Amino acid sequence: MRDGYEGVVAPKEAAALALTDALIGDPDALTPAARDALLSHFDDGELAELALGVGLFFGLSKVLVALGLEPESMPTTILPAPGSVSAG
């Protein structure tokens, strides 16, 4: 996590946030130590549920933004998916 939450949240939450950061940002950021932390806090089922939940929300948000279906009152931040080419 690049935003410093490690010292603010519990280790279990920090492990979940590290997985989330890797799934929506940089998959290479999930180091062996981060994987070990995940496995020390979550069983296989919980880990699958967490990863699939993050993936589902990330994918759905991309679809909603692409189709222009996000609420008008909601600020939108476009983050490129890993491997995508940004238009900037």
HTML snippet that shows the backbone in 3Dmol.js (N, CA, C, O; Angstrom):
<script src="https://3Dmol.org/build/3Dmol-min.js"></script>
<div id="view" style="width:600px;height:400px;position:relative"></div>
<script>
const pdb = `
ATOM      1  N   MET A   1       0.842  -1.173   0.000  1.00  0.00           N
ATOM      2  CA  MET A   1       0.000   0.000   0.000  1.00  0.00           C
ATOM      3  C   MET A   1       0.889   1.237   0.000  1.00  0.00           C
ATOM      4  O   MET A   1       1.794   1.387   0.820  1.00  0.00           O
ATOM      5  N   ARG A   2       0.606   2.076  -0.909  1.00  0.00           N
ATOM      6  CA  ARG A   2       1.425   3.264  -1.048  1.00  0.00           C
ATOM      7  C   ARG A   2       0.873   4.454  -0.261  1.00  0.00           C
ATOM      8  O   ARG A   2       1.507   5.508  -0.220  1.00  0.00           O
ATOM      9  N   ASP A   3      -0.273   4.305   0.349  1.00  0.00           N
ATOM     10  CA  ASP A   3      -0.875   5.443   1.011  1.00  0.00           C
ATOM     11  C   ASP A   3      -0.749   5.398   2.531  1.00  0.00           C
ATOM     12  O   ASP A   3      -1.359   6.217   3.219  1.00  0.00           O
ATOM     13  N   GLY A   4       0.012   4.481   3.058  1.00  0.00           N
ATOM     14  CA  GLY A   4       0.345   4.496   4.459  1.00  0.00           C
ATOM     15  C   GLY A   4      -0.685   3.977   5.440  1.00  0.00           C
ATOM     16  O   GLY A   4      -0.584   4.267   6.632  1.00  0.00           O
ATOM     17  N   TYR A   5      -1.669   3.225   4.990  1.00  0.00           N
ATOM     18  CA  TYR A   5      -2.693   2.723   5.899  1.00  0.00           C
ATOM     19  C   TYR A   5      -2.193   1.592   6.794  1.00  0.00           C
ATOM     20  O   TYR A   5      -2.849   1.223   7.767  1.00  0.00           O
ATOM     21  N   GLU A   6      -1.036   1.052   6.458  1.00  0.00           N
ATOM     22  CA  GLU A   6      -0.528  -0.096   7.223  1.00  0.00           C
ATOM     23  C   GLU A   6      -0.458   0.187   8.717  1.00  0.00           C
ATOM     24  O   GLU A   6      -0.740  -0.694   9.529  1.00  0.00           O
ATOM     25  N   GLY A   7      -0.087   1.396   9.084  1.00  0.00           N
ATOM     26  CA  GLY A   7       0.050   1.746  10.486  1.00  0.00           C
ATOM     27  C   GLY A   7      -1.248   2.160  11.151  1.00  0.00           C
ATOM     28  O   GLY A   7      -1.283   2.383  12.361  1.00  0.00           O
ATOM     29  N   VAL A   8      -2.318   2.266  10.372  1.00  0.00           N
ATOM     30  CA  VAL A   8      -3.579   2.767  10.917  1.00  0.00           C
ATOM     31  C   VAL A   8      -4.609   1.656  11.090  1.00  0.00           C
ATOM     32  O   VAL A   8      -5.408   1.697  12.025  1.00  0.00           O
ATOM     33  N   VAL A   9      -4.601   0.686  10.220  1.00  0.00           N
ATOM     34  CA  VAL A   9      -5.593  -0.397  10.270  1.00  0.00           C
ATOM     35  C   VAL A   9      -4.972  -1.663  10.842  1.00  0.00           C
ATOM     36  O   VAL A   9      -3.751  -1.791  10.925  1.00  0.00           O
ATOM     37  N   ALA A  10      -5.821  -2.579  11.227  1.00  0.00           N
ATOM     38  CA  ALA A  10      -5.366  -3.869  11.757  1.00  0.00           C
ATOM     39  C   ALA A  10      -4.640  -4.657  10.663  1.00  0.00           C
ATOM     40  O   ALA A  10      -4.904  -4.446   9.479  1.00  0.00           O
ATOM     41  N   PRO A  11      -3.736  -5.555  11.039  1.00  0.00           N
ATOM     42  CA  PRO A  11      -2.990  -6.339  10.046  1.00  0.00           C
ATOM     43  C   PRO A  11      -3.883  -7.094   9.055  1.00  0.00           C
ATOM     44  O   PRO A  11      -3.542  -7.193   7.876  1.00  0.00           O
ATOM     45  N   LYS A  12      -5.009  -7.622   9.512  1.00  0.00           N
ATOM     46  CA  LYS A  12      -5.920  -8.333   8.612  1.00  0.00           C
ATOM     47  C   LYS A  12      -6.474  -7.383   7.557  1.00  0.00           C
ATOM     48  O   LYS A  12      -6.551  -7.725   6.377  1.00  0.00           O
ATOM     49  N   GLU A  13      -6.858  -6.184   7.995  1.00  0.00           N
ATOM     50  CA  GLU A  13      -7.372  -5.185   7.052  1.00  0.00           C
ATOM     51  C   GLU A  13      -6.283  -4.719   6.094  1.00  0.00           C
ATOM     52  O   GLU A  13      -6.548  -4.503   4.911  1.00  0.00           O
ATOM     53  N   ALA A  14      -5.065  -4.564   6.592  1.00  0.00           N
ATOM     54  CA  ALA A  14      -3.946  -4.156   5.745  1.00  0.00           C
ATOM     55  C   ALA A  14      -3.683  -5.201   4.668  1.00  0.00           C
ATOM     56  O   ALA A  14      -3.388  -4.853   3.525  1.00  0.00           O
ATOM     57  N   ALA A  15      -3.788  -6.483   5.026  1.00  0.00           N
ATOM     58  CA  ALA A  15      -3.596  -7.551   4.048  1.00  0.00           C
ATOM     59  C   ALA A  15      -4.671  -7.491   2.965  1.00  0.00           C
ATOM     60  O   ALA A  15      -4.376  -7.661   1.782  1.00  0.00           O
ATOM     61  N   ALA A  16      -5.918  -7.249   3.372  1.00  0.00           N
ATOM     62  CA  ALA A  16      -7.012  -7.143   2.408  1.00  0.00           C
ATOM     63  C   ALA A  16      -6.824  -5.929   1.499  1.00  0.00           C
ATOM     64  O   ALA A  16      -7.087  -6.006   0.299  1.00  0.00           O
ATOM     65  N   LEU A  17      -6.374  -4.820   2.058  1.00  0.00           N
ATOM     66  CA  LEU A  17      -6.139  -3.627   1.249  1.00  0.00           C
ATOM     67  C   LEU A  17      -4.969  -3.822   0.283  1.00  0.00           C
ATOM     68  O   LEU A  17      -5.001  -3.313  -0.837  1.00  0.00           O
ATOM     69  N   ALA A  18      -3.944  -4.549   0.706  1.00  0.00           N
ATOM     70  CA  ALA A  18      -2.825  -4.836  -0.198  1.00  0.00           C
ATOM     71  C   ALA A  18      -3.302  -5.670  -1.385  1.00  0.00           C
ATOM     72  O   ALA A  18      -2.879  -5.438  -2.517  1.00  0.00           O
ATOM     73  N   LEU A  19      -4.176  -6.635  -1.130  1.00  0.00           N
ATOM     74  CA  LEU A  19      -4.746  -7.430  -2.225  1.00  0.00           C
ATOM     75  C   LEU A  19      -5.577  -6.532  -3.137  1.00  0.00           C
ATOM     76  O   LEU A  19      -5.479  -6.629  -4.360  1.00  0.00           O
ATOM     77  N   THR A  20      -6.381  -5.674  -2.559  1.00  0.00           N
ATOM     78  CA  THR A  20      -7.204  -4.757  -3.353  1.00  0.00           C
ATOM     79  C   THR A  20      -6.328  -3.857  -4.214  1.00  0.00           C
ATOM     80  O   THR A  20      -6.606  -3.675  -5.400  1.00  0.00           O
ATOM     81  N   ASP A  21      -5.276  -3.295  -3.633  1.00  0.00           N
ATOM     82  CA  ASP A  21      -4.352  -2.459  -4.405  1.00  0.00           C
ATOM     83  C   ASP A  21      -3.759  -3.230  -5.581  1.00  0.00           C
ATOM     84  O   ASP A  21      -3.639  -2.694  -6.683  1.00  0.00           O
ATOM     85  N   ALA A  22      -3.391  -4.481  -5.345  1.00  0.00           N
ATOM     86  CA  ALA A  22      -2.804  -5.288  -6.414  1.00  0.00           C
ATOM     87  C   ALA A  22      -3.824  -5.610  -7.500  1.00  0.00           C
ATOM     88  O   ALA A  22      -3.493  -5.588  -8.685  1.00  0.00           O
ATOM     89  N   LEU A  23      -5.041  -5.906  -7.112  1.00  0.00           N
ATOM     90  CA  LEU A  23      -6.058  -6.273  -8.095  1.00  0.00           C
ATOM     91  C   LEU A  23      -6.490  -5.097  -8.963  1.00  0.00           C
ATOM     92  O   LEU A  23      -6.766  -5.277 -10.149  1.00  0.00           O
ATOM     93  N   ILE A  24      -6.550  -3.903  -8.394  1.00  0.00           N
ATOM     94  CA  ILE A  24      -7.020  -2.769  -9.197  1.00  0.00           C
ATOM     95  C   ILE A  24      -5.882  -1.889  -9.705  1.00  0.00           C
ATOM     96  O   ILE A  24      -6.110  -0.980 -10.503  1.00  0.00           O
ATOM     97  N   GLY A  25      -4.683  -2.148  -9.257  1.00  0.00           N
ATOM     98  CA  GLY A  25      -3.566  -1.306  -9.666  1.00  0.00           C
ATOM     99  C   GLY A  25      -2.437  -2.075 -10.291  1.00  0.00           C
ATOM    100  O   GLY A  25      -2.344  -2.177 -11.515  1.00  0.00           O
ATOM    101  N   ASP A  26      -1.581  -2.615  -9.461  1.00  0.00           N
ATOM    102  CA  ASP A  26      -0.360  -3.264  -9.917  1.00  0.00           C
ATOM    103  C   ASP A  26      -0.304  -4.697  -9.396  1.00  0.00           C
ATOM    104  O   ASP A  26       0.034  -4.915  -8.233  1.00  0.00           O
ATOM    105  N   PRO A  27      -0.634  -5.682 -10.244  1.00  0.00           N
ATOM    106  CA  PRO A  27      -0.629  -7.076  -9.775  1.00  0.00           C
ATOM    107  C   PRO A  27       0.729  -7.533  -9.242  1.00  0.00           C
ATOM    108  O   PRO A  27       0.794  -8.417  -8.388  1.00  0.00           O
ATOM    109  N   ASP A  28       1.809  -6.937  -9.740  1.00  0.00           N
ATOM    110  CA  ASP A  28       3.145  -7.312  -9.252  1.00  0.00           C
ATOM    111  C   ASP A  28       3.406  -6.827  -7.833  1.00  0.00           C
ATOM    112  O   ASP A  28       4.366  -7.255  -7.192  1.00  0.00           O
ATOM    113  N   ALA A  29       2.545  -5.927  -7.339  1.00  0.00           N
ATOM    114  CA  ALA A  29       2.711  -5.410  -5.982  1.00  0.00           C
ATOM    115  C   ALA A  29       2.345  -6.445  -4.915  1.00  0.00           C
ATOM    116  O   ALA A  29       2.657  -6.256  -3.740  1.00  0.00           O
ATOM    117  N   LEU A  30       1.690  -7.527  -5.313  1.00  0.00           N
ATOM    118  CA  LEU A  30       1.348  -8.562  -4.344  1.00  0.00           C
ATOM    119  C   LEU A  30       2.558  -9.476  -4.166  1.00  0.00           C
ATOM    120  O   LEU A  30       2.685 -10.515  -4.814  1.00  0.00           O
ATOM    121  N   THR A  31       3.413  -9.064  -3.291  1.00  0.00           N
ATOM    122  CA  THR A  31       4.681  -9.753  -3.040  1.00  0.00           C
ATOM    123  C   THR A  31       4.450 -11.069  -2.299  1.00  0.00           C
ATOM    124  O   THR A  31       3.361 -11.300  -1.773  1.00  0.00           O
ATOM    125  N   PRO A  32       5.460 -11.924  -2.254  1.00  0.00           N
ATOM    126  CA  PRO A  32       5.324 -13.139  -1.442  1.00  0.00           C
ATOM    127  C   PRO A  32       4.982 -12.845   0.018  1.00  0.00           C
ATOM    128  O   PRO A  32       4.220 -13.589   0.635  1.00  0.00           O
ATOM    129  N   ALA A  33       5.531 -11.777   0.569  1.00  0.00           N
ATOM    130  CA  ALA A  33       5.207 -11.413   1.962  1.00  0.00           C
ATOM    131  C   ALA A  33       3.737 -11.013   2.077  1.00  0.00           C
ATOM    132  O   ALA A  33       3.077 -11.355   3.058  1.00  0.00           O
ATOM    133  N   ALA A  34       3.224 -10.294   1.085  1.00  0.00           N
ATOM    134  CA  ALA A  34       1.813  -9.898   1.105  1.00  0.00           C
ATOM    135  C   ALA A  34       0.914 -11.129   0.974  1.00  0.00           C
ATOM    136  O   ALA A  34      -0.132 -11.211   1.619  1.00  0.00           O
ATOM    137  N   ARG A  35       1.322 -12.075   0.145  1.00  0.00           N
ATOM    138  CA  ARG A  35       0.555 -13.326   0.011  1.00  0.00           C
ATOM    139  C   ARG A  35       0.550 -14.090   1.333  1.00  0.00           C
ATOM    140  O   ARG A  35      -0.481 -14.611   1.759  1.00  0.00           O
ATOM    141  N   ASP A  36       1.706 -14.147   1.966  1.00  0.00           N
ATOM    142  CA  ASP A  36       1.801 -14.834   3.266  1.00  0.00           C
ATOM    143  C   ASP A  36       0.880 -14.168   4.295  1.00  0.00           C
ATOM    144  O   ASP A  36       0.219 -14.849   5.079  1.00  0.00           O
ATOM    145  N   ALA A  37       0.844 -12.826   4.284  1.00  0.00           N
ATOM    146  CA  ALA A  37      -0.036 -12.106   5.217  1.00  0.00           C
ATOM    147  C   ALA A  37      -1.492 -12.444   4.936  1.00  0.00           C
ATOM    148  O   ALA A  37      -2.269 -12.655   5.867  1.00  0.00           O
ATOM    149  N   LEU A  38      -1.869 -12.497   3.660  1.00  0.00           N
ATOM    150  CA  LEU A  38      -3.249 -12.858   3.312  1.00  0.00           C
ATOM    151  C   LEU A  38      -3.591 -14.247   3.840  1.00  0.00           C
ATOM    152  O   LEU A  38      -4.641 -14.449   4.450  1.00  0.00           O
ATOM    153  N   LEU A  39      -2.698 -15.197   3.601  1.00  0.00           N
ATOM    154  CA  LEU A  39      -2.963 -16.578   4.004  1.00  0.00           C
ATOM    155  C   LEU A  39      -2.962 -16.758   5.510  1.00  0.00           C
ATOM    156  O   LEU A  39      -3.527 -17.726   6.020  1.00  0.00           O
ATOM    157  N   SER A  40      -2.327 -15.829   6.235  1.00  0.00           N
ATOM    158  CA  SER A  40      -2.351 -15.929   7.700  1.00  0.00           C
ATOM    159  C   SER A  40      -3.654 -15.387   8.290  1.00  0.00           C
ATOM    160  O   SER A  40      -3.970 -15.656   9.450  1.00  0.00           O
ATOM    161  N   HIS A  41      -4.403 -14.632   7.505  1.00  0.00           N
ATOM    162  CA  HIS A  41      -5.640 -14.023   8.006  1.00  0.00           C
ATOM    163  C   HIS A  41      -6.910 -14.572   7.363  1.00  0.00           C
ATOM    164  O   HIS A  41      -7.987 -14.479   7.950  1.00  0.00           O
ATOM    165  N   PHE A  42      -6.797 -15.141   6.164  1.00  0.00           N
ATOM    166  CA  PHE A  42      -7.971 -15.590   5.421  1.00  0.00           C
ATOM    167  C   PHE A  42      -7.790 -17.028   4.966  1.00  0.00           C
ATOM    168  O   PHE A  42      -6.706 -17.414   4.530  1.00  0.00           O
ATOM    169  N   ASP A  43      -8.858 -17.825   5.068  1.00  0.00           N
ATOM    170  CA  ASP A  43      -8.782 -19.171   4.507  1.00  0.00           C
ATOM    171  C   ASP A  43      -9.046 -19.072   2.997  1.00  0.00           C
ATOM    172  O   ASP A  43      -9.333 -17.991   2.484  1.00  0.00           O
ATOM    173  N   ASP A  44      -8.948 -20.195   2.298  1.00  0.00           N
ATOM    174  CA  ASP A  44      -9.086 -20.184   0.840  1.00  0.00           C
ATOM    175  C   ASP A  44     -10.423 -19.609   0.382  1.00  0.00           C
ATOM    176  O   ASP A  44     -10.476 -18.845  -0.582  1.00  0.00           O
ATOM    177  N   GLY A  45     -11.498 -19.974   1.071  1.00  0.00           N
ATOM    178  CA  GLY A  45     -12.823 -19.482   0.703  1.00  0.00           C
ATOM    179  C   GLY A  45     -12.949 -17.981   0.906  1.00  0.00           C
ATOM    180  O   GLY A  45     -13.492 -17.274   0.057  1.00  0.00           O
ATOM    181  N   GLU A  46     -12.446 -17.498   2.034  1.00  0.00           N
ATOM    182  CA  GLU A  46     -12.506 -16.056   2.309  1.00  0.00           C
ATOM    183  C   GLU A  46     -11.664 -15.267   1.312  1.00  0.00           C
ATOM    184  O   GLU A  46     -12.059 -14.192   0.861  1.00  0.00           O
ATOM    185  N   LEU A  47     -10.507 -15.812   0.977  1.00  0.00           N
ATOM    186  CA  LEU A  47      -9.628 -15.149   0.023  1.00  0.00           C
ATOM    187  C   LEU A  47     -10.269 -15.093  -1.366  1.00  0.00           C
ATOM    188  O   LEU A  47     -10.189 -14.075  -2.053  1.00  0.00           O
ATOM    189  N   ALA A  48     -10.899 -16.184  -1.767  1.00  0.00           N
ATOM    190  CA  ALA A  48     -11.600 -16.202  -3.062  1.00  0.00           C
ATOM    191  C   ALA A  48     -12.742 -15.191  -3.051  1.00  0.00           C
ATOM    192  O   ALA A  48     -12.936 -14.459  -4.021  1.00  0.00           O
ATOM    193  N   GLU A  49     -13.495 -15.150  -1.960  1.00  0.00           N
ATOM    194  CA  GLU A  49     -14.617 -14.207  -1.861  1.00  0.00           C
ATOM    195  C   GLU A  49     -14.128 -12.761  -1.919  1.00  0.00           C
ATOM    196  O   GLU A  49     -14.734 -11.924  -2.588  1.00  0.00           O
ATOM    197  N   LEU A  50     -13.045 -12.471  -1.226  1.00  0.00           N
ATOM    198  CA  LEU A  50     -12.487 -11.122  -1.227  1.00  0.00           C
ATOM    199  C   LEU A  50     -11.992 -10.738  -2.621  1.00  0.00           C
ATOM    200  O   LEU A  50     -12.310  -9.657  -3.117  1.00  0.00           O
ATOM    201  N   ALA A  51     -11.222 -11.610  -3.248  1.00  0.00           N
ATOM    202  CA  ALA A  51     -10.666 -11.312  -4.569  1.00  0.00           C
ATOM    203  C   ALA A  51     -11.764 -11.177  -5.623  1.00  0.00           C
ATOM    204  O   ALA A  51     -11.732 -10.254  -6.437  1.00  0.00           O
ATOM    205  N   LEU A  52     -12.724 -12.080  -5.611  1.00  0.00           N
ATOM    206  CA  LEU A  52     -13.808 -12.011  -6.587  1.00  0.00           C
ATOM    207  C   LEU A  52     -14.710 -10.805  -6.338  1.00  0.00           C
ATOM    208  O   LEU A  52     -15.208 -10.195  -7.284  1.00  0.00           O
ATOM    209  N   GLY A  53     -14.919 -10.463  -5.080  1.00  0.00           N
ATOM    210  CA  GLY A  53     -15.713  -9.281  -4.765  1.00  0.00           C
ATOM    211  C   GLY A  53     -15.056  -8.002  -5.280  1.00  0.00           C
ATOM    212  O   GLY A  53     -15.719  -7.154  -5.876  1.00  0.00           O
ATOM    213  N   VAL A  54     -13.759  -7.869  -5.049  1.00  0.00           N
ATOM    214  CA  VAL A  54     -13.033  -6.695  -5.553  1.00  0.00           C
ATOM    215  C   VAL A  54     -13.082  -6.674  -7.074  1.00  0.00           C
ATOM    216  O   VAL A  54     -13.341  -5.632  -7.677  1.00  0.00           O
ATOM    217  N   GLY A  55     -12.832  -7.832  -7.699  1.00  0.00           N
ATOM    218  CA  GLY A  55     -12.869  -7.903  -9.159  1.00  0.00           C
ATOM    219  C   GLY A  55     -14.230  -7.563  -9.725  1.00  0.00           C
ATOM    220  O   GLY A  55     -14.325  -6.881 -10.746  1.00  0.00           O
ATOM    221  N   LEU A  56     -15.279  -8.025  -9.081  1.00  0.00           N
ATOM    222  CA  LEU A  56     -16.637  -7.742  -9.534  1.00  0.00           C
ATOM    223  C   LEU A  56     -16.941  -6.247  -9.468  1.00  0.00           C
ATOM    224  O   LEU A  56     -17.452  -5.670 -10.428  1.00  0.00           O
ATOM    225  N   PHE A  57     -16.626  -5.627  -8.336  1.00  0.00           N
ATOM    226  CA  PHE A  57     -16.885  -4.195  -8.198  1.00  0.00           C
ATOM    227  C   PHE A  57     -16.039  -3.373  -9.163  1.00  0.00           C
ATOM    228  O   PHE A  57     -16.519  -2.398  -9.741  1.00  0.00           O
ATOM    229  N   PHE A  58     -14.784  -3.766  -9.335  1.00  0.00           N
ATOM    230  CA  PHE A  58     -13.902  -3.041 -10.257  1.00  0.00           C
ATOM    231  C   PHE A  58     -14.422  -3.158 -11.689  1.00  0.00           C
ATOM    232  O   PHE A  58     -14.515  -2.162 -12.406  1.00  0.00           O
ATOM    233  N   GLY A  59     -14.756  -4.366 -12.094  1.00  0.00           N
ATOM    234  CA  GLY A  59     -15.265  -4.572 -13.449  1.00  0.00           C
ATOM    235  C   GLY A  59     -16.586  -3.866 -13.684  1.00  0.00           C
ATOM    236  O   GLY A  59     -16.786  -3.249 -14.730  1.00  0.00           O
ATOM    237  N   LEU A  60     -17.489  -3.950 -12.719  1.00  0.00           N
ATOM    238  CA  LEU A  60     -18.789  -3.305 -12.867  1.00  0.00           C
ATOM    239  C   LEU A  60     -18.641  -1.789 -12.945  1.00  0.00           C
ATOM    240  O   LEU A  60     -19.353  -1.138 -13.709  1.00  0.00           O
ATOM    241  N   SER A  61     -17.733  -1.227 -12.168  1.00  0.00           N
ATOM    242  CA  SER A  61     -17.549   0.227 -12.221  1.00  0.00           C
ATOM    243  C   SER A  61     -17.038   0.648 -13.594  1.00  0.00           C
ATOM    244  O   SER A  61     -17.436   1.696 -14.103  1.00  0.00           O
ATOM    245  N   LYS A  62     -16.164  -0.149 -14.200  1.00  0.00           N
ATOM    246  CA  LYS A  62     -15.668   0.157 -15.552  1.00  0.00           C
ATOM    247  C   LYS A  62     -16.819   0.129 -16.553  1.00  0.00           C
ATOM    248  O   LYS A  62     -16.915   1.010 -17.408  1.00  0.00           O
ATOM    249  N   VAL A  63     -17.686  -0.866 -16.457  1.00  0.00           N
ATOM    250  CA  VAL A  63     -18.820  -0.984 -17.368  1.00  0.00           C
ATOM    251  C   VAL A  63     -19.758   0.218 -17.206  1.00  0.00           C
ATOM    252  O   VAL A  63     -20.178   0.816 -18.196  1.00  0.00           O
ATOM    253  N   LEU A  64     -20.086   0.567 -15.961  1.00  0.00           N
ATOM    254  CA  LEU A  64     -20.994   1.691 -15.716  1.00  0.00           C
ATOM    255  C   LEU A  64     -20.425   3.004 -16.244  1.00  0.00           C
ATOM    256  O   LEU A  64     -21.155   3.796 -16.839  1.00  0.00           O
ATOM    257  N   VAL A  65     -19.137   3.242 -16.037  1.00  0.00           N
ATOM    258  CA  VAL A  65     -18.521   4.468 -16.535  1.00  0.00           C
ATOM    259  C   VAL A  65     -18.511   4.453 -18.059  1.00  0.00           C
ATOM    260  O   VAL A  65     -18.832   5.464 -18.684  1.00  0.00           O
ATOM    261  N   ALA A  66     -18.148   3.325 -18.668  1.00  0.00           N
ATOM    262  CA  ALA A  66     -18.102   3.240 -20.132  1.00  0.00           C
ATOM    263  C   ALA A  66     -19.466   3.483 -20.757  1.00  0.00           C
ATOM    264  O   ALA A  66     -19.559   4.073 -21.833  1.00  0.00           O
ATOM    265  N   LEU A  67     -20.519   3.037 -20.094  1.00  0.00           N
ATOM    266  CA  LEU A  67     -21.872   3.211 -20.623  1.00  0.00           C
ATOM    267  C   LEU A  67     -22.512   4.526 -20.174  1.00  0.00           C
ATOM    268  O   LEU A  67     -23.638   4.834 -20.564  1.00  0.00           O
ATOM    269  N   GLY A  68     -21.796   5.301 -19.356  1.00  0.00           N
ATOM    270  CA  GLY A  68     -22.336   6.567 -18.877  1.00  0.00           C
ATOM    271  C   GLY A  68     -23.459   6.405 -17.880  1.00  0.00           C
ATOM    272  O   GLY A  68     -24.342   7.259 -17.802  1.00  0.00           O
ATOM    273  N   LEU A  69     -23.446   5.318 -17.109  1.00  0.00           N
ATOM    274  CA  LEU A  69     -24.548   5.019 -16.194  1.00  0.00           C
ATOM    275  C   LEU A  69     -24.250   5.333 -14.732  1.00  0.00           C
ATOM    276  O   LEU A  69     -25.058   5.024 -13.856  1.00  0.00           O
ATOM    277  N   GLU A  70     -23.098   5.946 -14.459  1.00  0.00           N
ATOM    278  CA  GLU A  70     -22.813   6.302 -13.073  1.00  0.00           C
ATOM    279  C   GLU A  70     -23.683   7.489 -12.679  1.00  0.00           C
ATOM    280  O   GLU A  70     -24.032   8.305 -13.533  1.00  0.00           O
ATOM    281  N   PRO A  71     -24.043   7.601 -11.392  1.00  0.00           N
ATOM    282  CA  PRO A  71     -24.880   8.731 -10.971  1.00  0.00           C
ATOM    283  C   PRO A  71     -24.192  10.057 -11.279  1.00  0.00           C
ATOM    284  O   PRO A  71     -22.980  10.186 -11.111  1.00  0.00           O
ATOM    285  N   GLU A  72     -24.965  11.039 -11.730  1.00  0.00           N
ATOM    286  CA  GLU A  72     -24.395  12.339 -12.068  1.00  0.00           C
ATOM    287  C   GLU A  72     -23.764  13.020 -10.866  1.00  0.00           C
ATOM    288  O   GLU A  72     -22.787  13.755 -11.013  1.00  0.00           O
ATOM    289  N   SER A  73     -24.309  12.785  -9.683  1.00  0.00           N
ATOM    290  CA  SER A  73     -23.790  13.441  -8.487  1.00  0.00           C
ATOM    291  C   SER A  73     -22.524  12.775  -7.951  1.00  0.00           C
ATOM    292  O   SER A  73     -21.916  13.270  -7.002  1.00  0.00           O
ATOM    293  N   MET A  74     -22.127  11.657  -8.553  1.00  0.00           N
ATOM    294  CA  MET A  74     -20.956  10.926  -8.069  1.00  0.00           C
ATOM    295  C   MET A  74     -19.712  11.365  -8.829  1.00  0.00           C
ATOM    296  O   MET A  74     -19.667  11.270 -10.056  1.00  0.00           O
ATOM    297  N   PRO A  75     -18.698  11.847  -8.105  1.00  0.00           N
ATOM    298  CA  PRO A  75     -17.459  12.184  -8.803  1.00  0.00           C
ATOM    299  C   PRO A  75     -16.844  10.912  -9.382  1.00  0.00           C
ATOM    300  O   PRO A  75     -16.873   9.859  -8.745  1.00  0.00           O
ATOM    301  N   THR A  76     -16.298  11.009 -10.569  1.00  0.00           N
ATOM    302  CA  THR A  76     -15.731   9.851 -11.244  1.00  0.00           C
ATOM    303  C   THR A  76     -14.231  10.032 -11.407  1.00  0.00           C
ATOM    304  O   THR A  76     -13.763  11.057 -11.903  1.00  0.00           O
ATOM    305  N   THR A  77     -13.490   9.023 -10.981  1.00  0.00           N
ATOM    306  CA  THR A  77     -12.047   8.998 -11.196  1.00  0.00           C
ATOM    307  C   THR A  77     -11.752   7.812 -12.091  1.00  0.00           C
ATOM    308  O   THR A  77     -12.075   6.677 -11.740  1.00  0.00           O
ATOM    309  N   ILE A  78     -11.149   8.051 -13.232  1.00  0.00           N
ATOM    310  CA  ILE A  78     -10.841   6.980 -14.170  1.00  0.00           C
ATOM    311  C   ILE A  78      -9.428   6.492 -13.904  1.00  0.00           C
ATOM    312  O   ILE A  78      -8.468   7.253 -14.020  1.00  0.00           O
ATOM    313  N   LEU A  79      -9.304   5.223 -13.547  1.00  0.00           N
ATOM    314  CA  LEU A  79      -8.001   4.591 -13.344  1.00  0.00           C
ATOM    315  C   LEU A  79      -7.811   3.551 -14.429  1.00  0.00           C
ATOM    316  O   LEU A  79      -8.693   2.719 -14.640  1.00  0.00           O
ATOM    317  N   PRO A  80      -6.692   3.576 -15.117  1.00  0.00           N
ATOM    318  CA  PRO A  80      -6.481   2.548 -16.137  1.00  0.00           C
ATOM    319  C   PRO A  80      -6.319   1.177 -15.491  1.00  0.00           C
ATOM    320  O   PRO A  80      -5.708   1.042 -14.431  1.00  0.00           O
ATOM    321  N   ALA A  81      -6.868   0.179 -16.141  1.00  0.00           N
ATOM    322  CA  ALA A  81      -6.695  -1.193 -15.667  1.00  0.00           C
ATOM    323  C   ALA A  81      -5.278  -1.642 -16.010  1.00  0.00           C
ATOM    324  O   ALA A  81      -4.695  -1.158 -16.980  1.00  0.00           O
ATOM    325  N   PRO A  82      -4.720  -2.561 -15.225  1.00  0.00           N
ATOM    326  CA  PRO A  82      -3.384  -3.054 -15.545  1.00  0.00           C
ATOM    327  C   PRO A  82      -3.343  -3.552 -16.993  1.00  0.00           C
ATOM    328  O   PRO A  82      -4.217  -4.296 -17.436  1.00  0.00           O
ATOM    329  N   GLY A  83      -2.317  -3.128 -17.707  1.00  0.00           N
ATOM    330  CA  GLY A  83      -2.148  -3.569 -19.085  1.00  0.00           C
ATOM    331  C   GLY A  83      -2.895  -2.727 -20.097  1.00  0.00           C
ATOM    332  O   GLY A  83      -2.718  -2.917 -21.300  1.00  0.00           O
ATOM    333  N   SER A  84      -3.734  -1.793 -19.640  1.00  0.00           N
ATOM    334  CA  SER A  84      -4.475  -0.959 -20.582  1.00  0.00           C
ATOM    335  C   SER A  84      -3.626   0.231 -21.004  1.00  0.00           C
ATOM    336  O   SER A  84      -2.658   0.596 -20.336  1.00  0.00           O
ATOM    337  N   VAL A  85      -4.004   0.817 -22.111  1.00  0.00           N
ATOM    338  CA  VAL A  85      -3.299   1.994 -22.609  1.00  0.00           C
ATOM    339  C   VAL A  85      -4.138   3.216 -22.274  1.00  0.00           C
ATOM    340  O   VAL A  85      -5.315   3.283 -22.629  1.00  0.00           O
ATOM    341  N   SER A  86      -3.539   4.177 -21.597  1.00  0.00           N
ATOM    342  CA  SER A  86      -4.296   5.387 -21.239  1.00  0.00           C
ATOM    343  C   SER A  86      -4.345   6.325 -22.442  1.00  0.00           C
ATOM    344  O   SER A  86      -3.442   6.338 -23.278  1.00  0.00           O
ATOM    345  N   ALA A  87      -5.398   7.092 -22.508  1.00  0.00           N
ATOM    346  CA  ALA A  87      -5.593   8.012 -23.620  1.00  0.00           C
ATOM    347  C   ALA A  87      -4.809   9.302 -23.431  1.00  0.00           C
ATOM    348  O   ALA A  87      -4.843  10.174 -24.299  1.00  0.00           O
ATOM    349  N   GLY A  88      -4.098   9.442 -22.305  1.00  0.00           N
ATOM    350  CA  GLY A  88      -3.399  10.687 -21.997  1.00  0.00           C
ATOM    351  C   GLY A  88      -2.146  10.780 -22.691  1.00  0.00           C
ATOM    352  O   GLY A  88      -1.429  11.770 -22.542  1.00  0.00           O
TER     353      GLY A  88
END
`;
const viewer = $3Dmol.createViewer("view");
viewer.addModel(pdb, "pdb");
viewer.setStyle({}, {cartoon: {color: "spectrum"}});
viewer.zoomTo();
viewer.render();
</script>
